[in-house]
Amino acid sequence: MYVAVKGGERAIDEAHKLLDKERRGDPATPEMGVGQIREQLGLAVDRIMCEGSLYDPELAALALKQAQGDVVEAVFLLRAYRTTLPRLAASLPVETEEMDVRRRISASFKDLPGGQVLGPTFDYTHRLLDFGLLGGERAADLPDAPAPDASGAEEEGGGNRLSGIASLLAREGLAEASEDDGSVPGDLTRDPLVYPADRSLRLQALARGDEGFVLSMGYSTQRGFGSGHPFAGEIRMGGVEVEIAPEELGFPVALGEITLTECQMLFKDTGDAVRPPQFARGYGLAFGRCERKAMAMALVDRALRVQEFGDAVKGPAQDQEFVLSHCDNVEASGFVQHLKLPHHVDFQAELESLRRLRASRESRKDDAAKGEEAC
Amino acid sequence: MSLLARSPREAVERAVKTLPDQVAYGFLRRPETGLCMVRGRIGGTGPAFNLGEMTMTRCVVRTADGRVGYGYVAGRDRRHAELAAYCDALLQDEAARPGLDALLLAPLRGELARRRERRTAETRATRVEFFTLVRGEDHNG
């Protein structure tokens, strides 16, 4: 239990002033603009949108600036802002098969229709520090854009549209099919999670879950605390159109395009009386460019389907209460950091209790010594 | 409407300024910023799940001659939603549509197509064919 305390207003004001000063750093260095953060620290911005569960690159960049680069604090700022806005609509489900693809790879199929498209990736870089960036980039150093190549782009109706590998496999019956049954998904921002949570709620929780936590859980399944050997069936990143169907119009309209990363993991399933032998799927989908997160999410999604597949339970990644109750970094950070709040009364009580225990222990010792003497 | 939503506000503003006849309008619903819950599909093709929210702004205008226009845009730009609603109202006039298509929509369509082409070319330049090195195919052996 913690109690309200009074006083300290002046110290708190000064602490906040000092925080502002720290945020700005040395005034001799140029101040960072939110636009610069959005454009040049885009992956941090994407992660904040993903875990903040709010797609708005400008606000995520602002949050990162205000939080001095502390991503979890920035996520908290975004979540707090979100609560000030009304929910105006829910979108129609986005169609990731229609994605304007900027990256699409498969580790399972060498020759997939449309080919492997590397896109902007850290893969194949040598992870050597680029000291050239230390001195500032000149415009002349930036790579030229390739000449527009309309060949092939038009054949699929503009943009870079590629068929999804999982649905290609599903058509052949080699991977489990996933069809829309029209069910309305649960929403953990409206109703508290109740266990067992269905797959739609689990995916919602994982999509906004802390990348580090989800990554470690996914990793644990690979190291033997989970469900079989995964294959990265497909990873794709690109622009997806978001549509809503406002009641006043009666037909769908597009709000705009957002960037998403999607991962389809494939796991061998030898089948049973009901299921034929095929590849089961783990699914990851997240805001922005966040491949590591989407892959880890897909691993954990499959691990959490333990009941469906009758898996042997080998690790915490298969325990949905463990995973879902601990994957949210705003909740986790709040509960860990609440320990900083004054617990004076609690602590005083524990202190008193320890003193009493010590006193009774001492008196027991004395009694025992007296007893021995008496013998 | 999709075109108006997907084009940057500056581009819509520019295109609207080129129109010869500006029409007076008032708000039926002032620009309002809120949230849209973005839904995905389980497994990419299956039932819906709630992925996360995005900011959106909506607006409804009525022109002096009684046409009602709706604007829905991603983000928090109230002016963008207002412009989208205004253009939507103008486009309700069937007779004016061909002219508006040429002056208002064609430049926006062109700009989006150019942006997409540039992006597609950049992406396509990173397309790769991986070769598998097969063991035991030594022609001398």
Interface residues (C-beta under 8 A of the other chain):
Chain A: M49 C50 S53 L54 Y55 D56 E58 L59 R82 L85 P86 R87 L88 A89 A90 S91 L92 P93 V94 E95 T96 E97 D100 V101 R102 R103 K110 G115 Q116 V117 L118 G119 P120 A145 P146 A147 P148 D149 A150 G152 A153 G158 G159 N160 G164 A166 S167 A170 E176 A177 S178 E179 D180 D181 G182 S183 V184 P185 G186 D187 L188 T189 R199 S200 L201 L203 Q204 A207 R208 E241 V242 I244 P246 E248 L249 V253 A254 L255 G256 E257 I258 L260 E262 Q264 R281 Y283 L285 A286 F287
Chain B: M1 S2 A5 R6 E32 T33 G34 L35 C36 M37 V38 R39 G40 R41 I42 G43 G44 T45 G46 P47 A48 F49 N50 L51 G52 E53 M54 T55 M56 R58 V60 Y70 Y72 V73 A74 G75 R76 A113 R114 R116 E117 R118 R119 T120 A121 E122 T123 R124 A125 T126 R127 V128 E129 F130 T132
